[in-house]
Amino acid sequence: MNAISSHTHALSINPANGETIGSYPYETQVQLDAALDRASAAFRSWRRQPVSERAELLLSLARALREQAETMAQMITREMGKPIAQARAEIEKCALMTEWYAAHGPVMLDSEATLVDNGSARIEYRPLGPILAVMPWNFPVWQVLRGAVPSLLAGNTYVLKHAPNVMGSAYLIQQALHTAGFAKGLFEVINVTQDGVSKAIADPRIAAVTLTGSVRAGMAIGSQAGAALKKCVLELGGSDPFIVLNDADLDAAVQAALIGRFQNSGQVCAAAKRLIIEEGVVEAFTEKFLDASRALVMGDPTSAATYIGPMARFDLRDELHGQVQATLAEGATLLLGGHKIDGAGNYYAPTVLADVTDQMTSFKQELFGPVASIITARDAEHAVALANDSEFGLTASIFTRDADKARAITDELETGGVFVNAFSVSDPRVAFGGVKKSGFGRELSHFGVREFCNAQTVWLDRK
């Protein structure tokens, strides 16, 4: 039986040394059909299972994640180079999120009374069916489970198409769910090419689609979902502004900017990519930020001391270096880094660019790697204008001691989330998603539970 495309295998290559650590054959059409059949059959019984029982299984999943935590963390580190301490934290974050939904999620699916004269109408939240999830490599477990957990709680089943370089992580997630007691078909992993994804989107067994990825991928997936008249959620790129005003606590701002820009080796969608600093403190901020950046430990991602590991893919390092070189050619100042690290690993030196303007590459494009761009703002109003001058709108940060000023700036920012005196995070207690070319739809909080539900009106006429 031929595979769905001419490609034969998904390869996982350790970015720390360039060695191939996994080769996963792409599935045939027969295998894809079988997976969709299992997801569709499982949905029919799962949707009728009491939500309290689904929540109990989530508690079992949290326990399974912790039992397999070290195995999963080591796999993340080998497959995409995340420093091991951050990989372990990712698994624990998943376990905490799963427990949170088990405790707080069921009430989000309760019937809601509506304001009609006879008082006998309500809204019921009904699951849609199998959800196709096309997921990225940068948070191989968190990205998957933050969508899967609320969707499963709502009564949907989940069909995961993971990034080719982290298929080992995909199968470990599936194993954790099976260990927790989730029946076969509730969470299916499909290893297919783009052609297979297109076939799955068009397939009537798939009810809706969610993607976390690039703008280009979002346009492709979104158009296919639209053609099939299926709901989709898109969480795409970001070039998040990190605003520091003259009255900010600079030490706190520097520490937050450091984590916000360099965690996961800079490979985060919602990250402090454009550091917009008011001119009264730009010199002091830059000096402190440089000192802190120089102190970051880059190296072997299996070492607990390492903060910056290799970039996940060699082609992405080349692309990032091209963006840095273009920005320097446009007149930016290189304060730190700006080069690839020699050797077998896929390392890029932590980089700080200063004197960046709104016409330069690192301002206009998303830089997905350990590169920070410092932009000077004349005042708070100029900072807001710079922040909004982007095709992206995922999250933003503001550092100021003036609560009224922070509130006023928040009202003006064109982003899905704003974090005052903090760097951007995704947290189950609050909605996560973007506007503009950062996508649409929301994950997490009650939005994540209801996003793939049919809000069904039930009207009982008492007359």
C-alpha positions in Angstrom: 0.0 0.0 0.0 1.5 3.4 -1.0 1.8 6.2 1.5 -0.5 9.2 1.1 2.4 11.2 -0.6 5.7 10.4 -2.2 7.4 11.1 1.1 8.0 8.0 3.1 9.0 8.9 6.6 8.9 11.7 9.2 12.4 12.2 10.6 13.4 13.3 14.1 16.9 14.8 14.2 18.6 15.7 17.5 19.5 19.4 17.0 22.2 19.2 19.6 24.3 16.9 17.4 22.6 16.4 14.1 22.0 12.7 14.6 18.7 11.1 13.4 17.0 9.6 16.5 13.6 8.6 15.0 12.1 7.6 11.6 8.4 7.2 11.5 6.7 5.9 8.3 3.9 8.1 7.0 0.5 6.3 7.1 -1.4 5.0 4.2 -4.9 6.0 3.3 -6.2 2.8 4.8 -4.4 3.6 8.1 -5.8 7.2 8.1 -9.3 5.8 7.5 -8.9 3.4 10.3 -7.9 6.2 12.7 -10.8 8.4 11.7 -13.1 5.5 12.1 -11.9 4.9 15.6 -12.2 8.5 16.5 -15.7 8.7 15.1 -16.9 5.5 16.8 -15.4 6.5 20.2 -17.2 9.9 20.0 -20.6 8.3 19.8 -20.1 6.7 23.3 -17.8 9.4 24.8 -20.3 12.2 24.2 -22.8 10.4 26.4 -20.4 9.6 29.2 -21.2 11.9 32.2 -18.9 14.9 32.4 -18.0 13.9 36.0 -16.5 10.7 34.7 -14.5 12.5 32.0 -13.1 14.8 34.7 -12.1 11.7 36.8 -10.1 10.5 33.8 -8.4 13.8 33.6 -7.1 13.3 37.1 -5.8 10.0 36.1 -4.1 11.6 33.1 -2.4 14.1 35.5 -1.0 11.2 37.5 0.1 9.4 34.3 1.9 12.6 33.1 3.8 12.8 36.3 4.7 9.1 36.2 6.1 9.5 32.7 7.5 13.0 33.3 11.1 12.2 32.9 10.7 10.0 29.9 8.6 12.7 28.2 11.0 15.5 29.1 14.0 13.6 27.8 12.1 13.0 24.6 11.4 16.7 24.2 15.0 17.6 24.8 16.3 15.0 22.3 13.7 15.8 19.6 13.7 19.6 19.6 16.6 20.7 21.9 14.6 22.3 24.8 16.8 22.6 27.9 15.9 19.7 30.2 14.8 21.9 33.1 12.3 23.7 30.8 11.2 20.4 29.4 10.5 19.0 32.8 8.6 22.2 33.7 6.5 21.8 30.5 5.3 18.3 31.7 4.4 19.6 35.2 2.5 22.5 33.6 0.5 20.0 31.6 -0.3 18.0 34.8 -1.4 21.1 36.6 -3.6 22.3 33.7 -5.2 18.9 33.5 -6.0 18.9 37.2 -7.4 22.5 36.9 -9.8 21.4 34.2 -10.8 18.3 36.2 -11.8 20.6 39.1 -13.2 23.7 37.3 -14.1 22.5 33.8 -17.4 20.5 34.4 -19.3 23.6 35.5 -18.4 25.3 32.2 -20.6 22.8 30.4 -23.7 23.3 32.6 -26.9 24.4 31.1 -27.4 28.2 31.0 -30.8 29.7 31.5 -31.6 32.5 29.1 -33.6 35.7 29.5 -36.9 34.9 27.8 -40.4 35.8 29.0 -41.5 32.3 29.9 -38.2 31.4 31.6 -38.1 28.0 29.9 -35.3 28.4 27.4 -31.7 27.3 28.0 -28.4 26.9 26.2 -26.8 23.4 26.2 -23.2 22.8 25.2 -23.0 19.8 23.0 -19.7 18.4 21.6 -19.1 18.6 17.9 -17.2 15.4 17.2 -13.6 14.4 16.3 -11.3 17.5 16.3 -8.3 17.5 14.0 -5.3 19.2 15.7 -2.3 20.2 13.6 0.4 21.0 16.2 3.9 22.5 16.2 7.2 21.3 17.7 8.1 24.1 20.1 6.0 22.9 23.0 5.5 19.3 21.9 3.3 18.3 24.9 1.8 21.5 26.2 0.6 22.7 22.8 -1.2 19.4 22.3 -2.7 19.0 25.7 -3.9 22.6 26.2 -6.2 22.0 23.3 -6.9 18.3 23.8 -7.8 18.4 27.5 -10.7 20.9 27.3 -11.9 19.4 24.1 -12.0 15.9 25.6 -13.7 17.2 28.7 -16.4 18.7 26.4 -17.1 15.2 24.9 -15.1 15.6 21.7 -12.5 13.1 20.5 -9.1 14.3 19.3 -7.0 13.5 16.2 -3.5 14.7 16.5 -1.2 15.5 13.5 2.0 16.5 15.2 5.1 18.1 13.6 7.3 15.5 11.9 10.3 16.2 14.1 8.5 15.4 17.4 6.5 12.3 16.6 8.2 10.5 19.5 6.5 13.0 21.8 3.2 12.5 20.1 3.2 8.8 20.8 4.2 9.4 24.4 1.2 11.6 24.9 -1.0 8.9 23.4 0.6 6.4 25.8 -0.1 8.6 28.8 -3.8 8.9 27.9 -4.0 5.1 27.5 -2.3 4.6 30.8 -4.8 7.0 32.4 -7.7 4.8 31.1 -8.8 6.8 28.0 -10.3 4.3 25.5 -8.8 3.7 22.1 -10.2 6.3 19.6 -10.5 9.1 22.1 -7.0 10.4 21.2 -5.6 9.3 17.8 -2.2 10.1 16.4 -2.0 10.3 12.6 1.4 10.6 11.0 0.6 12.0 7.6 2.0 14.6 5.1 0.2 17.8 4.0 -1.8 15.8 1.5 -3.0 13.6 4.4 -4.0 16.7 6.4 -6.0 18.0 3.5 -7.8 14.6 3.2 -8.6 14.6 6.9 -10.0 18.2 6.8 -12.3 17.3 3.9 -13.3 14.0 5.5 -16.9 14.1 7.0 -15.7 12.3 10.1 -13.7 15.3 11.1 -16.0 18.0 12.8 -13.6 20.9 13.2 -9.9 21.8 13.0 -7.4 23.6 15.2 -3.9 24.7 14.2 -0.9 26.2 16.0 1.7 27.2 13.4 2.9 29.8 10.9 0.8 32.4 9.1 1.3 30.5 5.9 0.1 27.2 7.5 -2.9 29.1 8.9 -3.9 30.5 5.6 -3.7 27.0 4.0 -5.5 25.2 6.8 -8.1 28.0 7.3 -9.0 28.0 3.6 -9.4 24.2 3.5 -11.5 24.2 6.7 -13.6 27.0 5.2 -14.1 25.1 2.0 -15.3 22.2 4.0 -17.6 24.5 6.1 -15.8 23.4 9.3 -15.0 25.6 12.3 -11.4 26.2 12.9 -9.2 27.8 15.5 -5.9 29.3 14.4 -3.1 30.3 16.8 -0.4 31.7 14.5 2.8 33.8 14.8 3.5 36.7 16.9 5.9 39.7 17.2 4.9 40.7 20.7 5.7 44.2 22.0 7.3 44.5 25.4 6.8 48.1 26.5 9.0 49.6 29.3 8.1 53.1 30.4 10.3 55.6 32.2 8.7 54.9 35.6 9.1 51.1 35.4 10.9 48.9 37.9 13.9 48.3 35.5 15.3 45.2 37.3 11.9 43.5 37.1 11.5 44.6 33.5 14.9 43.2 32.5 14.3 39.9 34.2 10.9 39.5 32.6 12.3 40.5 29.2 15.1 38.0 29.5 12.7 35.1 30.2 10.2 36.4 27.8 12.7 36.6 24.9 15.1 33.7 25.6 13.1 30.9 27.1 12.8 27.8 24.9 15.8 29.3 23.0 13.6 32.1 21.8 11.2 29.7 20.0 7.9 30.9 21.5 5.0 32.5 19.6 3.9 34.7 22.6 7.3 36.1 23.4 9.0 39.5 24.1 10.3 39.9 20.5 10.2 43.8 20.2 11.5 45.5 23.3 10.0 49.0 23.0 11.7 51.2 25.6 10.9 54.8 26.5 13.9 57.0 25.7 14.4 58.1 29.3 15.4 54.6 30.4 16.5 53.0 27.2 20.2 53.3 28.0 19.9 51.9 31.5 17.6 49.1 30.4 20.0 48.2 27.5 23.0 48.0 29.8 21.2 45.8 32.4 19.6 43.6 29.7 23.0 43.1 28.0 24.7 42.1 31.3 21.9 39.6 32.0 22.0 38.2 28.4 25.7 37.6 28.6 25.2 35.6 31.8 22.8 33.1 30.1 24.3 29.6 29.9 24.1 28.1 26.4 25.1 24.5 25.7 24.1 20.9 26.2 20.3 20.8 26.6 20.5 17.7 28.8 22.4 19.7 31.4 20.2 21.2 34.1 22.4 24.3 34.1 21.7 25.2 30.4 19.2 27.9 29.7 19.6 28.2 25.9 19.9 25.0 23.8 20.1 24.5 20.1 17.4 25.7 17.8 15.0 22.9 16.8 15.7 22.8 13.0 18.7 23.7 11.0 16.7 25.5 8.3 15.2 27.8 10.9 18.6 28.8 12.2 19.6 29.8 8.6 16.4 31.8 8.2 17.0 33.6 11.6 20.6 34.4 10.7 19.4 35.9 7.4 16.9 38.1 9.3 19.6 39.3 11.7 22.0 40.1 8.8 19.3 42.0 7.0 18.5 44.1 10.1 22.1 45.0 10.5 22.4 46.0 6.9 19.4 48.3 7.4 21.3 50.2 10.1 20.7 48.4 13.4 23.6 48.0 16.0 24.8 44.6 17.0 25.4 44.6 20.8 25.7 40.8 21.3 25.9 37.6 19.3 24.6 37.7 15.7 26.3 34.5 14.6 25.9 30.7 14.3 27.9 28.6 16.7 30.4 26.3 15.0 30.0 22.6 15.4 27.6 19.7 14.8 24.8 21.3 16.9 22.2 23.8 15.7 23.2 26.6 18.0 22.7 30.4 17.5 24.4 32.8 19.8 22.0 34.9 22.1 21.7 38.1 20.1 20.8 41.7 21.0 20.1 44.3 18.4 19.8 48.0 19.2 18.7 51.1 17.3 16.0 49.0 15.6 13.4 51.1 13.8 10.0 50.4 12.4 11.3 50.0 8.9 13.8 47.1 9.7 13.4 43.4 9.2 13.5 42.4 12.9 10.7 44.9 13.6 8.4 43.9 10.7 9.0 40.1 10.7 8.7 37.5 13.4 12.1 36.3 14.6 11.7 32.8 16.0 15.0 32.3 17.9 17.2 33.9 20.6 17.3 37.4 19.2 16.0 40.5 21.0 15.4 43.8 19.2 15.5 47.1 21.2 13.4 50.0 19.9 13.4 53.4 21.4 10.0 55.2 22.0 9.7 58.9 22.5 6.9 58.6 25.0 4.0 56.3 26.0 1.9 57.3 23.0 4.7 56.5 20.6 5.3 53.2 22.3 1.6 52.2 21.7 1.9 53.3 18.0 5.0 51.1 17.6 3.4 48.2 19.4 0.4 48.3 17.1 2.5 48.7 14.0 2.5 45.0 13.2 0.6 42.5 11.2 0.6 40.3 14.4 -1.5 40.7 17.5 -0.9 37.8 19.9 0.1 39.3 23.3 1.9 42.4 24.7 3.6 43.4 28.0 3.7 46.8 29.7 6.0 47.7 32.5 5.1 50.8 34.5 4.3 51.7 38.1 1.3 53.8 37.1 -1.8 51.6 37.1 -3.9 54.2 35.4 -1.4 54.6 32.6 -1.2 50.8 32.2 -5.0 50.6 31.9 -5.1 53.3 29.3 -2.4 51.6 27.2 -4.2 48.3 27.5 -7.3 49.8 26.0 -5.3 50.8 22.9 -3.3 47.6 22.3 -4.4 45.4 19.4 -3.6 42.1 20.9 -5.3 39.0 22.3 -3.7 39.4 25.7 -1.9 42.1 27.7 0.3 41.4 30.7 1.1 44.3 33.0 4.5 44.1 34.8 4.8 40.5 33.6 5.9 38.6 30.5 3.3 36.7 28.4 2.2 33.3 29.5 -0.5 30.8 28.6 -2.5 29.7 31.6 -5.7 27.6 31.9 -7.4 30.2 33.9 -7.4 32.8 31.1 -8.2 32.8 27.4 -5.3 32.5 24.9 -5.3 33.6 21.3 -4.6 36.5 18.9 -6.0 39.0 16.5 -4.9 40.2 13.0 -2.4 37.7 11.5 -1.9 36.0 14.9 -5.1 34.1 14.2 -8.6 33.7 15.7 -10.5 31.6 18.2 -9.4 31.0 21.8 -7.8 28.2 23.8 -7.9 27.6 27.5 -10.3 28.9 30.2 -14.0 28.3 29.5 -13.4 29.4 25.9 -11.2 26.3 25.4 -14.0 24.0 26.7 -16.8 25.6 24.6 -14.8 26.5 21.4 -15.7 23.2 19.8 -19.2 22.9 21.2 -22.5 23.4 19.6 -24.3 26.0 21.8 -27.7 24.5 21.4 -30.8 26.5 22.2 -33.5 24.4 23.9 -36.8 26.2 24.1 -39.7 24.7 26.0 -43.0 26.5 25.3 -45.0 26.3 28.5 -48.2 27.4 26.7 
